[in-house]
Amino acid sequence: MAALPTVQPDITLLLDMDGVIREATLSPAMKGESVDGWLGRPWVEIAGEIGGDKVKRMVDDARVSGISAFRQINQRFPSGLEIPMEFTTVLLGGRAGMLAIGKNLQAVAELQSRLIAAQQTMERDYWKLREIETRYRLVFEASNEAVMIVSSANLRIIEANRTAVEAVNSARRRNEDLAGRELLPEVAAEDREAVREMLARIRERGKALSILVHLGADARPWMLRGSLITAEPGHVFLLQFTAATDLSVAAERNGLSTVEDLVDHLPDGFVALDTAGIIRYANQAFLDLVQVGSKGSATGESLGRWLWQPGADLNALLANVQLHKTVRLFTTTIRGELGTDTDIEISAGACEGSEHSHIGVLLRNVARRLPSSTESDLLRTALGSMSEQIGKSSLRKLVKNTVSIVEQHYVKQALELAGGNRTATAELLGLSRQSLYAKLSRYGLDDKGPGSEETPED
């Protein structure tokens, strides 16, 4: 007869009647730990604050009844390792002392942790499924189309949304559920054969062309399309009914939106503003320029929100549109929602003669455009004239004179762009009116002529 395998305890402690450790033996699985420091110390002392109470009860139980119940403690070893253990204490014969036998529960603790993690994962998956089901239910019920789920085996309606119920039922049975009723009797008699053929094609191929059917007592026309999906306990048909009258309305809307589609596909940004600068329409290129994801995020916002100088740039643009009806080559910078700055050139025009005035604004990305020949010629002329002064003037004076030439050019350009309006010129340059007047006086541009008359705003 084969000998039964013996199971050796992981820890064996020989205690005296006072619970002091006299001998300690470890199994081969724990041979890496040294417990010589335990000898001569009370077991309660090395079991820690929480485990000490359990050890004391085990020692007392062994003295009284000869054996204690199993108790779990976290046993700390001299190396600092802490292992969950299960101990029981047995009284030896006579006054020889007690024997404490311990089993390593580390594997059990790991299994328990894995079990808890698996339970938490299952719970998270369960709530995800519940969330998906809730979303499905909301979409299913809120759909403007009549939707039915029909068994492929017997063509009975399994589920139908509110629109389908209203399409099939008469006014007296408006709230009666369709679940459990057969599909074909709800279809006009002349359309039933076509529906059978369509469902047969869907069963074979998974899809079929849409057909026109008439539903309910009112025999209203619907366009029917369907698909085959897998469900418990078998396949079902997902049938969608679109009101035939809605199709003609959609066709009219598509015809009216042709121009809007063209504008939406322009490579340059386009927005329609009201007189206060609020965006009423924006195309996709503008959304990409300002780095927002949907038209709803831009509609109703001020265009100045994304301009380099929100108030000054927008006010200058609106003032020039109001004064001249059109604006060309208005340069500024767009600051996107993600922090990207893009140099742009704006052209704008106002719509006259309508009850609600709107301003069409075209924004062109000029970040990669080379400098204009006029600016290049200006820089070459300035640098050329200053080069002749090398050796005659200090570097500081050369740089100051070059900056003055360039500054004078841009002040002139801004003044022309603003039509002589000093307030608009100061806003374009980002200067105060006092600073602008000082620069105009410095460069001899403050003479008032036909092209430099101040508007009433000045």
Contacts in CASP RR format, 6 or more apart in sequence:
PFRMAT RR
TARGET T0000
AUTHOR 0000-0000-0000
METHOD contacts of the structure
MODEL  1
MAALPTVQPDITLLLDMDGVIREATLSPAMKGESVDGWLGRPWVEIAGEI
GGDKVKRMVDDARVSGISAFRQINQRFPSGLEIPMEFTTVLLGGRAGMLA
IGKNLQAVAELQSRLIAAQQTMERDYWKLREIETRYRLVFEASNEAVMIV
SSANLRIIEANRTAVEAVNSARRRNEDLAGRELLPEVAAEDREAVREMLA
RIRERGKALSILVHLGADARPWMLRGSLITAEPGHVFLLQFTAATDLSVA
AERNGLSTVEDLVDHLPDGFVALDTAGIIRYANQAFLDLVQVGSKGSATG
ESLGRWLWQPGADLNALLANVQLHKTVRLFTTTIRGELGTDTDIEISAGA
CEGSEHSHIGVLLRNVARRLPSSTESDLLRTALGSMSEQIGKSSLRKLVK
NTVSIVEQHYVKQALELAGGNRTATAELLGLSRQSLYAKLSRYGLDDKGP
GSEETPED
8 27 0 8 1.000
8 28 0 8 1.000
9 27 0 8 1.000
9 101 0 8 1.000
9 102 0 8 1.000
9 103 0 8 1.000
10 26 0 8 1.000
10 27 0 8 1.000
10 29 0 8 1.000
10 30 0 8 1.000
10 85 0 8 1.000
10 102 0 8 1.000
10 103 0 8 1.000
10 104 0 8 1.000
11 24 0 8 1.000
11 25 0 8 1.000
11 26 0 8 1.000
11 27 0 8 1.000
11 30 0 8 1.000
11 75 0 8 1.000
11 85 0 8 1.000
11 87 0 8 1.000
11 100 0 8 1.000
11 101 0 8 1.000
11 102 0 8 1.000
11 104 0 8 1.000
12 23 0 8 1.000
12 24 0 8 1.000
12 25 0 8 1.000
12 99 0 8 1.000
12 100 0 8 1.000
12 101 0 8 1.000
12 102 0 8 1.000
13 21 0 8 1.000
13 23 0 8 1.000
13 24 0 8 1.000
13 25 0 8 1.000
13 38 0 8 1.000
13 43 0 8 1.000
13 99 0 8 1.000
13 100 0 8 1.000
14 21 0 8 1.000
14 22 0 8 1.000
14 23 0 8 1.000
14 24 0 8 1.000
14 97 0 8 1.000
14 98 0 8 1.000
14 99 0 8 1.000
15 21 0 8 1.000
15 22 0 8 1.000
15 43 0 8 1.000
15 59 0 8 1.000
15 89 0 8 1.000
15 97 0 8 1.000
15 98 0 8 1.000
15 99 0 8 1.000
15 100 0 8 1.000
16 22 0 8 1.000
16 97 0 8 1.000
16 98 0 8 1.000
17 63 0 8 1.000
17 95 0 8 1.000
17 97 0 8 1.000
17 98 0 8 1.000
18 42 0 8 1.000
19 42 0 8 1.000
19 43 0 8 1.000
19 44 0 8 1.000
19 59 0 8 1.000
19 98 0 8 1.000
20 40 0 8 1.000
20 41 0 8 1.000
20 42 0 8 1.000
20 43 0 8 1.000
21 38 0 8 1.000
21 39 0 8 1.000
21 40 0 8 1.000
21 41 0 8 1.000
21 42 0 8 1.000
21 43 0 8 1.000
21 46 0 8 1.000
22 39 0 8 1.000
22 40 0 8 1.000
23 39 0 8 1.000
24 35 0 8 1.000
24 36 0 8 1.000
24 38 0 8 1.000
24 39 0 8 1.000
26 32 0 8 1.000
26 33 0 8 1.000
26 35 0 8 1.000
29 104 0 8 1.000
30 104 0 8 1.000
33 77 0 8 1.000
33 78 0 8 1.000
33 79 0 8 1.000
33 81 0 8 1.000
34 78 0 8 1.000
34 79 0 8 1.000
35 77 0 8 1.000
35 78 0 8 1.000
36 78 0 8 1.000
37 78 0 8 1.000
38 46 0 8 1.000
38 78 0 8 1.000
43 55 0 8 1.000
43 59 0 8 1.000
43 100 0 8 1.000
44 52 0 8 1.000
44 55 0 8 1.000
44 56 0 8 1.000
44 59 0 8 1.000
46 75 0 8 1.000
46 76 0 8 1.000
47 54 0 8 1.000
47 55 0 8 1.000
47 73 0 8 1.000
47 75 0 8 1.000
47 76 0 8 1.000
48 76 0 8 1.000
50 73 0 8 1.000
50 74 0 8 1.000
51 73 0 8 1.000
51 74 0 8 1.000
52 73 0 8 1.000
54 71 0 8 1.000
54 72 0 8 1.000
54 73 0 8 1.000
55 73 0 8 1.000
55 87 0 8 1.000
57 68 0 8 1.000
57 71 0 8 1.000
58 68 0 8 1.000
58 69 0 8 1.000
58 71 0 8 1.000
58 87 0 8 1.000
58 88 0 8 1.000
58 89 0 8 1.000
58 100 0 8 1.000
59 68 0 8 1.000
59 89 0 8 1.000
59 98 0 8 1.000
61 67 0 8 1.000
61 68 0 8 1.000
61 69 0 8 1.000
61 89 0 8 1.000
62 68 0 8 1.000
62 89 0 8 1.000
62 90 0 8 1.000
62 91 0 8 1.000
62 98 0 8 1.000
63 91 0 8 1.000
63 98 0 8 1.000
66 90 0 8 1.000
66 91 0 8 1.000
67 88 0 8 1.000
67 89 0 8 1.000
67 90 0 8 1.000
67 91 0 8 1.000
68 88 0 8 1.000
68 89 0 8 1.000
68 90 0 8 1.000
69 88 0 8 1.000
70 86 0 8 1.000
70 87 0 8 1.000
70 88 0 8 1.000
71 86 0 8 1.000
71 87 0 8 1.000
71 88 0 8 1.000
72 84 0 8 1.000
72 85 0 8 1.000
72 86 0 8 1.000
72 87 0 8 1.000
72 105 0 8 1.000
73 84 0 8 1.000
73 85 0 8 1.000
73 87 0 8 1.000
74 82 0 8 1.000
74 83 0 8 1.000
74 84 0 8 1.000
74 85 0 8 1.000
75 82 0 8 1.000
75 83 0 8 1.000
75 84 0 8 1.000
75 85 0 8 1.000
76 82 0 8 1.000
77 83 0 8 1.000
83 104 0 8 1.000
83 105 0 8 1.000
83 106 0 8 1.000
84 104 0 8 1.000
84 105 0 8 1.000
84 106 0 8 1.000
84 108 0 8 1.000
84 109 0 8 1.000
85 102 0 8 1.000
85 103 0 8 1.000
85 104 0 8 1.000
85 105 0 8 1.000
86 102 0 8 1.000
86 103 0 8 1.000
86 105 0 8 1.000
87 100 0 8 1.000
87 101 0 8 1.000
87 102 0 8 1.000
87 103 0 8 1.000
88 100 0 8 1.000
88 101 0 8 1.000
88 102 0 8 1.000
89 98 0 8 1.000
89 99 0 8 1.000
89 100 0 8 1.000
89 101 0 8 1.000
90 98 0 8 1.000
90 99 0 8 1.000
90 101 0 8 1.000
91 97 0 8 1.000
91 98 0 8 1.000
92 98 0 8 1.000
92 99 0 8 1.000
140 147 0 8 1.000
140 159 0 8 1.000
140 161 0 8 1.000
141 161 0 8 1.000
141 162 0 8 1.000
143 161 0 8 1.000
143 163 0 8 1.000
144 163 0 8 1.000
144 246 0 8 1.000
145 163 0 8 1.000
145 240 0 8 1.000
145 241 0 8 1.000
145 242 0 8 1.000
146 160 0 8 1.000
146 161 0 8 1.000
146 163 0 8 1.000
146 164 0 8 1.000
146 166 0 8 1.000
146 167 0 8 1.000
146 168 0 8 1.000
146 215 0 8 1.000
146 222 0 8 1.000
146 240 0 8 1.000
146 241 0 8 1.000
147 160 0 8 1.000
147 161 0 8 1.000
147 163 0 8 1.000
147 164 0 8 1.000
147 238 0 8 1.000
147 239 0 8 1.000
147 240 0 8 1.000
147 241 0 8 1.000
148 157 0 8 1.000
148 159 0 8 1.000
148 160 0 8 1.000
148 161 0 8 1.000
148 164 0 8 1.000
148 178 0 8 1.000
148 183 0 8 1.000
148 237 0 8 1.000
148 238 0 8 1.000
148 239 0 8 1.000
148 241 0 8 1.000
149 157 0 8 1.000
149 158 0 8 1.000
149 159 0 8 1.000
149 160 0 8 1.000
149 231 0 8 1.000
149 236 0 8 1.000
149 237 0 8 1.000
149 238 0 8 1.000
149 239 0 8 1.000
150 156 0 8 1.000
150 157 0 8 1.000
150 158 0 8 1.000
150 183 0 8 1.000
150 236 0 8 1.000
150 237 0 8 1.000
150 239 0 8 1.000
151 157 0 8 1.000
151 158 0 8 1.000
151 236 0 8 1.000
151 237 0 8 1.000
152 199 0 8 1.000
152 203 0 8 1.000
152 228 0 8 1.000
152 234 0 8 1.000
152 235 0 8 1.000
152 236 0 8 1.000
152 237 0 8 1.000
153 234 0 8 1.000
154 182 0 8 1.000
155 182 0 8 1.000
155 183 0 8 1.000
155 184 0 8 1.000
155 199 0 8 1.000
156 180 0 8 1.000
156 181 0 8 1.000
156 182 0 8 1.000
156 183 0 8 1.000
157 178 0 8 1.000
157 179 0 8 1.000
157 180 0 8 1.000
157 181 0 8 1.000
157 182 0 8 1.000
157 183 0 8 1.000
157 186 0 8 1.000
158 179 0 8 1.000
158 180 0 8 1.000
158 236 0 8 1.000
159 179 0 8 1.000
160 168 0 8 1.000
160 177 0 8 1.000
160 178 0 8 1.000
160 179 0 8 1.000
164 178 0 8 1.000
164 241 0 8 1.000
165 174 0 8 1.000
165 175 0 8 1.000
165 176 0 8 1.000
165 177 0 8 1.000
165 178 0 8 1.000
166 174 0 8 1.000
167 215 0 8 1.000
167 216 0 8 1.000
167 220 0 8 1.000
167 222 0 8 1.000
167 241 0 8 1.000
168 178 0 8 1.000
168 186 0 8 1.000
168 215 0 8 1.000
168 216 0 8 1.000
169 175 0 8 1.000
169 176 0 8 1.000
169 178 0 8 1.000
169 216 0 8 1.000
170 216 0 8 1.000
170 217 0 8 1.000
170 218 0 8 1.000
178 186 0 8 1.000
183 195 0 8 1.000
183 239 0 8 1.000
184 192 0 8 1.000
184 195 0 8 1.000
184 196 0 8 1.000
186 215 0 8 1.000
186 216 0 8 1.000
187 195 0 8 1.000
187 213 0 8 1.000
187 214 0 8 1.000
187 215 0 8 1.000
187 216 0 8 1.000
188 213 0 8 1.000
188 214 0 8 1.000
188 215 0 8 1.000
188 216 0 8 1.000
188 219 0 8 1.000
190 214 0 8 1.000
191 211 0 8 1.000
191 212 0 8 1.000
191 213 0 8 1.000
191 214 0 8 1.000
194 211 0 8 1.000
194 213 0 8 1.000
195 211 0 8 1.000
195 213 0 8 1.000
195 224 0 8 1.000
198 208 0 8 1.000
198 209 0 8 1.000
198 211 0 8 1.000
198 224 0 8 1.000
198 226 0 8 1.000
199 237 0 8 1.000
201 207 0 8 1.000
201 208 0 8 1.000
202 208 0 8 1.000
202 226 0 8 1.000
202 227 0 8 1.000
202 228 0 8 1.000
202 237 0 8 1.000
203 228 0 8 1.000
203 235 0 8 1.000
206 227 0 8 1.000
206 228 0 8 1.000
207 226 0 8 1.000
207 227 0 8 1.000
207 228 0 8 1.000
208 225 0 8 1.000
208 226 0 8 1.000
210 223 0 8 1.000
210 224 0 8 1.000
210 225 0 8 1.000
211 223 0 8 1.000
211 224 0 8 1.000
212 221 0 8 1.000
212 222 0 8 1.000
212 223 0 8 1.000
212 224 0 8 1.000
212 244 0 8 1.000
213 221 0 8 1.000
213 222 0 8 1.000
213 223 0 8 1.000
213 224 0 8 1.000
213 241 0 8 1.000
214 220 0 8 1.000
214 221 0 8 1.000
214 222 0 8 1.000
215 222 0 8 1.000
215 241 0 8 1.000
220 243 0 8 1.000
221 243 0 8 1.000
221 244 0 8 1.000
221 245 0 8 1.000
222 241 0 8 1.000
222 242 0 8 1.000
222 243 0 8 1.000
222 244 0 8 1.000
223 241 0 8 1.000
223 242 0 8 1.000
223 243 0 8 1.000
223 244 0 8 1.000
223 247 0 8 1.000
224 239 0 8 1.000
224 240 0 8 1.000
224 241 0 8 1.000
225 239 0 8 1.000
225 240 0 8 1.000
225 242 0 8 1.000
226 237 0 8 1.000
226 238 0 8 1.000
226 239 0 8 1.000
226 240 0 8 1.000
227 237 0 8 1.000
227 238 0 8 1.000
228 235 0 8 1.000
228 236 0 8 1.000
228 237 0 8 1.000
228 238 0 8 1.000
229 235 0 8 1.000
229 236 0 8 1.000
229 237 0 8 1.000
229 238 0 8 1.000
260 281 0 8 1.000
263 270 0 8 1.000
263 283 0 8 1.000
264 283 0 8 1.000
264 284 0 8 1.000
265 283 0 8 1.000
265 284 0 8 1.000
266 283 0 8 1.000
266 285 0 8 1.000
267 285 0 8 1.000
268 285 0 8 1.000
268 362 0 8 1.000
268 363 0 8 1.000
268 364 0 8 1.000
268 365 0 8 1.000
269 282 0 8 1.000
269 283 0 8 1.000
269 285 0 8 1.000
269 286 0 8 1.000
269 289 0 8 1.000
269 362 0 8 1.000
269 363 0 8 1.000
269 364 0 8 1.000
270 282 0 8 1.000
270 283 0 8 1.000
270 285 0 8 1.000
270 286 0 8 1.000
270 360 0 8 1.000
270 361 0 8 1.000
270 362 0 8 1.000
270 363 0 8 1.000
271 279 0 8 1.000
271 280 0 8 1.000
271 281 0 8 1.000
271 282 0 8 1.000
271 283 0 8 1.000
271 286 0 8 1.000
271 298 0 8 1.000
271 303 0 8 1.000
271 360 0 8 1.000
271 361 0 8 1.000
271 363 0 8 1.000
272 279 0 8 1.000
272 280 0 8 1.000
272 281 0 8 1.000
272 282 0 8 1.000
272 358 0 8 1.000
272 359 0 8 1.000
272 360 0 8 1.000
272 361 0 8 1.000
273 279 0 8 1.000
273 280 0 8 1.000
273 303 0 8 1.000
273 358 0 8 1.000
273 359 0 8 1.000
273 360 0 8 1.000
273 361 0 8 1.000
274 280 0 8 1.000
274 356 0 8 1.000
274 357 0 8 1.000
274 358 0 8 1.000
274 359 0 8 1.000
275 318 0 8 1.000
275 357 0 8 1.000
275 359 0 8 1.000
276 302 0 8 1.000
277 302 0 8 1.000
277 303 0 8 1.000
277 304 0 8 1.000
277 314 0 8 1.000
277 318 0 8 1.000
277 359 0 8 1.000
278 300 0 8 1.000
278 301 0 8 1.000
278 302 0 8 1.000
278 303 0 8 1.000
279 298 0 8 1.000
279 299 0 8 1.000
279 300 0 8 1.000
279 301 0 8 1.000
279 302 0 8 1.000
279 303 0 8 1.000
280 299 0 8 1.000
280 300 0 8 1.000
280 358 0 8 1.000
281 295 0 8 1.000
281 299 0 8 1.000
282 295 0 8 1.000
282 298 0 8 1.000
282 299 0 8 1.000
286 298 0 8 1.000
286 363 0 8 1.000
287 293 0 8 1.000
287 294 0 8 1.000
287 295 0 8 1.000
287 297 0 8 1.000
287 298 0 8 1.000
289 306 0 8 1.000
289 334 0 8 1.000
289 336 0 8 1.000
289 342 0 8 1.000
289 344 0 8 1.000
289 363 0 8 1.000
289 365 0 8 1.000
290 298 0 8 1.000
290 306 0 8 1.000
290 334 0 8 1.000
290 336 0 8 1.000
290 337 0 8 1.000
291 336 0 8 1.000
291 337 0 8 1.000
291 338 0 8 1.000
291 339 0 8 1.000
291 340 0 8 1.000
292 298 0 8 1.000
292 337 0 8 1.000
302 310 0 8 1.000
302 314 0 8 1.000
303 314 0 8 1.000
303 317 0 8 1.000
303 361 0 8 1.000
304 310 0 8 1.000
304 311 0 8 1.000
304 313 0 8 1.000
304 314 0 8 1.000
306 334 0 8 1.000
306 335 0 8 1.000
306 336 0 8 1.000
307 313 0 8 1.000
307 314 0 8 1.000
307 332 0 8 1.000
307 333 0 8 1.000
307 334 0 8 1.000
307 335 0 8 1.000
308 332 0 8 1.000
308 333 0 8 1.000
308 334 0 8 1.000
308 335 0 8 1.000
308 341 0 8 1.000
309 332 0 8 1.000
309 427 0 8 1.000
309 430 0 8 1.000
312 427 0 8 1.000
312 428 0 8 1.000
312 430 0 8 1.000
313 332 0 8 1.000
313 427 0 8 1.000
315 427 0 8 1.000
316 330 0 8 1.000
316 418 0 8 1.000
316 424 0 8 1.000
316 427 0 8 1.000
316 428 0 8 1.000
317 327 0 8 1.000
317 330 0 8 1.000
317 346 0 8 1.000
317 348 0 8 1.000
317 361 0 8 1.000
318 359 0 8 1.000
319 421 0 8 1.000
319 424 0 8 1.000
319 457 0 8 1.000
320 327 0 8 1.000
320 330 0 8 1.000
320 417 0 8 1.000
320 418 0 8 1.000
320 419 0 8 1.000
320 424 0 8 1.000
321 327 0 8 1.000
321 348 0 8 1.000
321 349 0 8 1.000
321 350 0 8 1.000
321 359 0 8 1.000
322 350 0 8 1.000
323 419 0 8 1.000
323 421 0 8 1.000
323 455 0 8 1.000
324 419 0 8 1.000
325 349 0 8 1.000
325 350 0 8 1.000
325 352 0 8 1.000
326 347 0 8 1.000
326 348 0 8 1.000
326 349 0 8 1.000
326 350 0 8 1.000
327 346 0 8 1.000
327 347 0 8 1.000
327 348 0 8 1.000
327 349 0 8 1.000
328 347 0 8 1.000
329 345 0 8 1.000
329 347 0 8 1.000
329 417 0 8 1.000
330 345 0 8 1.000
330 346 0 8 1.000
330 347 0 8 1.000
330 348 0 8 1.000
330 417 0 8 1.000
331 343 0 8 1.000
331 344 0 8 1.000
331 345 0 8 1.000
331 346 0 8 1.000
331 366 0 8 1.000
332 343 0 8 1.000
332 344 0 8 1.000
332 346 0 8 1.000
333 341 0 8 1.000
333 342 0 8 1.000
333 343 0 8 1.000
333 344 0 8 1.000
334 341 0 8 1.000
334 342 0 8 1.000
334 344 0 8 1.000
334 363 0 8 1.000
335 341 0 8 1.000
336 342 0 8 1.000
342 365 0 8 1.000
342 367 0 8 1.000
343 365 0 8 1.000
343 366 0 8 1.000
343 367 0 8 1.000
344 363 0 8 1.000
344 364 0 8 1.000
344 365 0 8 1.000
344 366 0 8 1.000
344 367 0 8 1.000
345 363 0 8 1.000
345 364 0 8 1.000
345 366 0 8 1.000
346 361 0 8 1.000
346 362 0 8 1.000
346 363 0 8 1.000
346 364 0 8 1.000
347 361 0 8 1.000
347 362 0 8 1.000
347 364 0 8 1.000
348 359 0 8 1.000
348 360 0 8 1.000
348 361 0 8 1.000
348 362 0 8 1.000
349 359 0 8 1.000
349 360 0 8 1.000
349 361 0 8 1.000
350 357 0 8 1.000
350 358 0 8 1.000
350 359 0 8 1.000
350 360 0 8 1.000
351 357 0 8 1.000
351 358 0 8 1.000
351 359 0 8 1.000
351 360 0 8 1.000
375 409 0 8 1.000
378 405 0 8 1.000
378 406 0 8 1.000
378 409 0 8 1.000
379 406 0 8 1.000
381 405 0 8 1.000
382 402 0 8 1.000
382 405 0 8 1.000
382 406 0 8 1.000
383 402 0 8 1.000
385 405 0 8 1.000
386 398 0 8 1.000
386 401 0 8 1.000
386 402 0 8 1.000
389 397 0 8 1.000
389 398 0 8 1.000
389 401 0 8 1.000
390 398 0 8 1.000
393 401 0 8 1.000
404 443 0 8 1.000
407 439 0 8 1.000
407 443 0 8 1.000
408 443 0 8 1.000
408 445 0 8 1.000
410 429 0 8 1.000
411 425 0 8 1.000
411 429 0 8 1.000
411 436 0 8 1.000
411 439 0 8 1.000
411 440 0 8 1.000
411 443 0 8 1.000
411 445 0 8 1.000
412 445 0 8 1.000
414 425 0 8 1.000
414 428 0 8 1.000
414 429 0 8 1.000
415 425 0 8 1.000
415 440 0 8 1.000
415 445 0 8 1.000
415 452 0 8 1.000
417 425 0 8 1.000
417 428 0 8 1.000
418 424 0 8 1.000
418 425 0 8 1.000
418 428 0 8 1.000
419 451 0 8 1.000
420 451 0 8 1.000
420 452 0 8 1.000
420 453 0 8 1.000
420 454 0 8 1.000
420 455 0 8 1.000
421 454 0 8 1.000
421 455 0 8 1.000
421 457 0 8 1.000
421 458 0 8 1.000
422 433 0 8 1.000
422 436 0 8 1.000
422 437 0 8 1.000
422 440 0 8 1.000
422 454 0 8 1.000
422 458 0 8 1.000
423 433 0 8 1.000
423 455 0 8 1.000
423 457 0 8 1.000
423 458 0 8 1.000
424 457 0 8 1.000
425 436 0 8 1.000
426 432 0 8 1.000
426 433 0 8 1.000
426 435 0 8 1.000
426 436 0 8 1.000
429 436 0 8 1.000
431 439 0 8 1.000
437 446 0 8 1.000
439 445 0 8 1.000
440 446 0 8 1.000
445 452 0 8 1.000
448 454 0 8 1.000
END
